[in-house]
Amino acid sequence: MDLLNQVLTLVTKFAIIGGGLWLVWGVVVLAGGLKDKNGPALQSGIWQIVGGGLIIAAAALFSSVVS
């Protein structure tokens, strides 16, 4: 059972890191869209930021349920 808890903890850490990277990449895309005044890039960047935030929130919720 201890091994299962360690694996689940590791998975949640990687999910939080992955969500953070996705969020940061969304900020980069958004900044590029703002610089070029490109509407589709703005929309893509905003949705990536939202998606990264949701991944982080889901991983944090999963972490609290596991422990």
N, C-alpha and C positions, 0 to 999 in steps of 0.2 A: 504494500500500500504506500510505503514511503517513496518507492521508485515512481509510482504513478503521480504522486503529488509533485515530485521534482520535475517530471516531464511536463505536467500541466503548467507549472510555474514558468518553466523555460519557454513553452509555447506562448504563454501570455506576454512574457517579456519581449519575445520576437515580434508578436503582433503589435505591441505598443511601439516598438522601434520602427517597424514597417509603416505603421500609420503616421508616425512622426515624419518619416522620410517622404511619404506620399503628400503630407500636408506641406512640407517645405518645398517640394517640387511644384505643387500647386501655386505657391507664392511666386516661384520663379516664372512659371507660365503666365500668371496674372501680371507680373511686372513687365514681361515682354509684350503682352497684349496692350498694356497701358502705354508703353513706349511707342508702339507702332499704331495705336488707335485701331486695333483689330478686334472687332466684336466677338467673333467665334473664339478667339484665344482668351478673351476676358471671361466668357461664359465657361470655357473649359477650365480655366484656372480657379474660378470660384467653386465649380463643382468638385474639383480635386481637393480643394481646401475643406469643403464640407465632408467629402468622403474620408479624408484623412482624420478629421475630427470624429466622425462616426466610428471608424475603426478603432481609434484610441479609446473612445467611450465604451464600445462593446468589449474590448479586451480588459478594460478596468472593471467593468461589470462582471465579466467572466472570472476575473481574478478574485473578486470579492465573494463570488458564489463558490469557487473552488476551495478557498481557505476558510 
